[in-house]
Amino acid sequence: MSDPMFRGVITALVTPFRDGGIDEAAYVALIERQIAAGVHGLVPVGTTGETSTLSHEEHRRAVELCVKTAAGRVPVIAGAGANATDEAIDLVRHAKTVGADAALVVTPYYNRPSQDGLYAHYEAINAAVQLPVVIYNVPGRTSVDISNETLARLSKLPNIAGVKDATGDVTRPSFQRLKCGEDWLLLTGDDPTALGYMAHGGHGCISVTSNVAPEQCAAFYNAVMAGDWKTGLYWQDRLVRLHRALFADASPSPTKFAMAHLGLCAEDARLPIVRCSEAARTEVLGAMRDAGVI
């Protein structure tokens, strides 16, 4: 297998807010913390970054600031998805303009295109912008599941680099390796099943948990990428409760609670996401202790 374009743990960054806008100082500090902890890449303005409630101006600013702060030390895969193809193309163009290494483009949500529609969406992006595109498949949020067969068709296009699979189905990388070829990038978006995904040939994870526990997540991925499955299992057991706890309420509110507890940013999310419940807070704190974060 050829070397993947991206690998390891790639943090799906939260977007910190203060006084109704992006807290840029906290955002820069979060990025610096991630890099110092040894993560292998960053994703600004994905789902965890509350992209659905950011203005276009805020979206572009968050991508630009992440690229500028990372300064080539780790790759940046910019969130650039939309359910309108022209809008997605515009966001991918912006990502390229500011120097992102790739774009993460979610399958179009709400309008529920057919498999042919999904192919046409990504084909149009491929033709419009010369930037690697990672397809984000998260049917639990978008109500559409891009098939392995459609991914195989898309893998033949020069700018379609791979997939972020948030289905939790650890068999998919095996089938996609067979259908899409050795250069196809395989990233999971599901922290709890990442150990199995990696064992099936995955290259890494776009992670929520690494916002809270970057050192621990980096240790996990460094181990499994080196074939040290015993150490990987050790970290899996320490982190698995945290993986679950960060979704004990609407994401990213539990993650922002955890980060606020660590003094990293305010707990503020943007409506309709509200602060997480007391039950979720209790679960998050217990999971942080299990993981060695507190």
C-alpha positions as MATLAB code, in Angstrom:
seq = 'MSDPMFRGVITALVTPFRDGGIDEAAYVALIERQIAAGVHGLVPVGTTGETSTLSHEEHRRAVELCVKTAAGRVPVIAGAGANATDEAIDLVRHAKTVGADAALVVTPYYNRPSQDGLYAHYEAINAAVQLPVVIYNVPGRTSVDISNETLARLSKLPNIAGVKDATGDVTRPSFQRLKCGEDWLLLTGDDPTALGYMAHGGHGCISVTSNVAPEQCAAFYNAVMAGDWKTGLYWQDRLVRLHRALFADASPSPTKFAMAHLGLCAEDARLPIVRCSEAARTEVLGAMRDAGVI';
ca = [
       0.000    0.000    0.000;
       1.301    3.437   -0.867;
       1.824    6.029    1.859;
      -1.493    7.755    2.643;
      -1.874   11.482    2.125;
      -3.028   11.842    5.750;
      -2.781    9.465    8.671;
      -3.117    9.154   12.425;
      -5.321   11.343   14.574;
      -6.685   14.458   12.894;
      -8.628   16.630   15.314;
     -12.072   17.888   14.336;
     -11.628   21.207   16.096;
     -14.337   22.854   18.134;
     -14.982   26.503   17.351;
     -14.757   28.443   20.626;
     -17.215   31.297   21.051;
     -17.264   34.371   23.255;
     -19.723   37.274   23.219;
     -21.541   35.777   20.261;
     -18.528   35.490   17.951;
     -15.487   33.287   17.443;
     -12.972   33.567   20.277;
      -9.915   33.803   18.059;
      -7.377   33.882   20.894;
      -8.803   30.674   22.383;
      -8.971   29.099   18.915;
      -5.289   29.779   18.252;
      -4.386   28.425   21.689;
      -6.391   25.250   21.022;
      -4.543   24.707   17.755;
      -1.180   25.215   19.441;
      -2.157   22.742   22.169;
      -3.102   20.149   19.580;
       0.153   20.483   17.687;
       2.244   20.388   20.879;
       0.409   17.205   21.924;
       1.465   15.435   18.733;
      -1.729   15.156   16.702;
      -1.215   14.428   13.021;
      -3.585   16.959   11.478;
      -6.455   19.394   11.999;
      -9.957   19.850   10.609;
     -11.480   23.305   11.133;
     -15.240   23.876   10.709;
     -16.423   20.324   10.503;
     -19.506   19.127   12.348;
     -17.729   19.482   15.699;
     -16.804   23.032   14.705;
     -20.524   23.873   14.463;
     -20.219   24.715   10.798;
     -23.991   24.560   10.334;
     -24.453   27.659   12.510;
     -21.462   29.691   11.343;
     -21.882   32.503    8.865;
     -19.925   32.201    5.634;
     -17.598   34.920    6.872;
     -16.974   33.065   10.145;
     -16.438   29.802    8.280;
     -13.810   31.307    6.018;
     -12.100   33.102    8.888;
     -11.849   29.901   10.954;
     -10.250   28.025    8.056;
      -7.836   30.847    7.314;
      -6.813   31.226   10.955;
      -6.261   27.478   11.349;
      -4.051   27.316    8.250;
      -2.102   30.394    9.361;
      -1.591   29.087   12.897;
      -0.631   25.561   11.841;
       1.902   27.097    9.440;
       2.683   23.785    7.779;
       3.526   21.955   11.005;
       0.573   19.602   10.510;
      -1.792   19.292    7.548;
      -5.137   21.075    7.565;
      -8.220   19.499    5.990;
     -10.741   22.329    5.778;
     -14.424   21.645    6.251;
     -16.056   22.755    3.017;
     -19.331   20.903    2.644;
     -22.754   22.157    1.624;
     -25.926   20.622    0.261;
     -25.756   22.975   -2.734;
     -22.982   21.983   -5.135;
     -22.121   25.550   -6.139;
     -21.776   26.551   -2.487;
     -19.510   23.568   -1.784;
     -17.334   24.513   -4.759;
     -17.037   28.055   -3.424;
     -15.923   26.794   -0.001;
     -13.400   24.379   -1.522;
     -12.002   27.202   -3.638;
     -11.572   29.297   -0.520;
      -9.805   26.436    1.243;
      -7.363   26.176   -1.632;
      -6.829   29.940   -1.755;
      -5.815   30.167    1.912;
      -3.497   27.168    1.703;
      -5.422   24.218    3.175;
      -3.996   20.813    2.287;
      -7.384   19.299    1.446;
     -11.116   19.848    1.822;
     -13.572   17.736    3.790;
     -16.857   17.715    1.867;
     -19.917   16.147    3.483;
     -22.512   14.328    1.424;
     -25.364   16.742    0.626;
     -27.852   16.764    3.495;
     -31.620   17.240    3.536;
     -32.141   17.025   -0.237;
     -31.146   13.303   -0.163;
     -29.652   12.868   -3.648;
     -29.465    9.512   -5.413;
     -26.167    7.718   -5.887;
     -25.948    9.292   -9.353;
     -26.602   12.689   -7.761;
     -23.852   12.091   -5.208;
     -21.445   11.157   -7.972;
     -22.355   14.279   -9.957;
     -21.896   16.483   -6.867;
     -18.346   15.322   -6.238;
     -17.503   15.132   -9.933;
     -18.389   18.829  -10.247;
     -16.174   19.723   -7.269;
     -13.355   17.622   -8.703;
     -13.575   19.471  -12.012;
     -13.808   22.942  -10.447;
     -10.925   22.979   -7.939;
      -7.498   21.361   -7.955;
      -7.446   20.369   -4.284;
      -7.673   16.928   -2.683;
     -11.201   16.214   -1.493;
     -12.078   13.859    1.352;
     -15.684   12.701    1.122;
     -17.460   12.807    4.492;
     -20.045   10.045    4.819;
     -22.212   10.495    7.910;
     -25.681    9.120    7.106;
     -26.867    9.556   10.683;
     -26.769   13.318   10.106;
     -27.342   13.676    6.360;
     -29.934   10.904    5.714;
     -27.900    9.712    2.741;
     -25.283    6.960    2.619;
     -22.772    7.011   -0.206;
     -22.221    3.431   -1.365;
     -18.915    1.654   -1.812;
     -19.760    1.348   -5.493;
     -20.181    5.125   -5.856;
     -16.925    5.685   -3.965;
     -15.220    3.285   -6.378;
     -16.414    5.425   -9.300;
     -15.282    8.609   -7.571;
     -11.869    7.161   -6.685;
     -10.951    7.321  -10.353;
     -11.209   11.132  -10.358;
      -7.878   12.902   -9.763;
      -8.932   15.211   -6.908;
     -11.103   12.777   -4.947;
      -8.635   11.454   -2.390;
     -10.622    9.314    0.011;
     -13.313    9.114    2.631;
     -14.102   10.004    6.195;
     -16.479    7.230    7.209;
     -18.672    7.990   10.223;
     -20.975    4.980    9.836;
     -19.267    2.916   12.545;
     -19.122   -0.050   10.124;
     -15.568   -1.368   10.475;
     -15.913   -3.653    7.443;
     -16.157   -0.742    5.038;
     -12.428   -0.065    4.763;
     -11.866   -3.672    3.709;
     -14.412   -3.435    0.900;
     -13.242    0.028   -0.108;
      -9.609   -1.066   -0.301;
     -10.685   -3.760   -2.741;
     -12.924   -1.472   -4.787;
     -11.057    1.853   -4.684;
      -7.418    0.778   -4.906;
      -4.305    1.156   -2.806;
      -4.163    4.965   -3.061;
      -7.621    5.484   -1.545;
      -7.451    7.363    1.770;
      -9.391    5.677    4.580;
     -10.257    7.790    7.617;
     -12.888    7.009   10.207;
     -15.012    9.627   11.893;
     -16.120    7.320   14.687;
     -13.766    7.334   17.672;
     -15.172    4.268   19.499;
     -14.678    1.905   16.540;
     -11.381    3.346   15.310;
      -9.326    0.391   16.603;
     -11.317   -2.004   14.441;
     -11.299    0.405   11.505;
      -7.511    0.631   11.646;
      -7.214   -3.153   11.865;
      -9.229   -3.368    8.645;
      -6.700   -1.151    6.872;
      -7.750    2.357    7.854;
      -5.180    5.139    7.900;
      -6.505    7.265   10.751;
      -9.383    9.123   12.350;
     -10.901   12.584   12.217;
     -11.481   12.669   15.937;
     -13.739   14.492   18.376;
     -12.071   13.008   21.459;
      -8.665   14.429   20.626;
     -10.031   17.915   21.352;
     -10.087   16.846   25.005;
      -7.332   14.210   25.156;
      -4.842   14.948   22.362;
      -1.795   13.319   23.976;
      -3.707   10.136   24.736;
      -5.228    9.947   21.258;
      -1.845   10.579   19.628;
      -0.358    7.761   21.715;
      -3.146    5.432   20.584;
      -2.663    6.165   16.885;
       1.122    6.112   17.073;
       0.862    2.634   18.579;
      -1.556    1.172   16.054;
       0.263    2.744   13.100;
       3.422    1.018   14.355;
       1.592   -2.302   14.625;
       1.687   -2.286   18.423;
      -1.838   -3.542   18.945;
      -1.299   -4.365   22.623;
      -0.556   -0.720   23.400;
      -3.377    0.322   21.111;
      -5.794   -1.841   23.083;
      -4.527   -0.330   26.328;
      -5.366    3.167   25.068;
      -8.661    1.980   23.607;
      -9.736    0.773   27.034;
      -8.737    4.063   28.665;
     -10.432    6.230   26.037;
     -13.570    4.331   25.081;
     -15.720    5.767   27.867;
     -14.685    9.287   26.862;
     -15.498    8.545   23.212;
     -19.059    7.730   24.286;
     -19.412   10.447   26.911;
     -18.693   13.221   24.418;
     -21.954   12.242   22.715;
     -24.001   11.943   25.915;
     -25.773   15.119   24.786;
     -25.965   17.022   21.503;
     -22.462   17.414   20.114;
     -20.307   19.393   20.650;
     -21.791   20.526   23.968;
     -20.180   17.730   26.052;
     -16.841   18.370   24.362;
     -17.062   22.084   25.063;
     -17.969   21.330   28.686;
     -14.864   19.143   28.996;
     -12.660   21.812   27.458;
     -14.135   24.516   29.662;
     -13.432   22.298   32.685;
      -9.800   22.221   31.538;
      -9.784   26.013   31.206;
      -9.257   25.938   27.446;
     -12.285   27.873   26.214;
     -15.760   28.938   27.199;
     -18.524   26.364   27.234;
     -20.637   28.444   24.851;
     -22.227   26.719   21.891;
     -24.469   28.290   19.299;
     -28.216   27.727   19.229;
     -29.910   25.356   18.726;
     -27.100   23.571   20.630;
     -27.301   24.362   24.338;
     -25.067   23.490   27.273;
     -25.102   19.813   28.111;
     -27.189   18.246   30.851;
     -26.024   17.527   34.381;
     -26.129   13.799   33.639;
     -23.836   14.308   30.651;
     -21.458   16.439   32.740;
     -21.149   13.680   35.327;
     -20.437   11.118   32.626;
     -17.866   13.342   30.926;
     -15.957   14.013   34.144;
     -15.829   10.333   35.008;
     -14.614    9.493   31.511;
     -11.955   12.211   31.667;
     -10.646   10.614   34.858;
     -10.548    7.187   33.186;
      -8.558    8.659   30.306;
      -6.096   10.420   32.602;
      -7.106   13.867   31.430;
      -7.953   15.029   34.960;
];
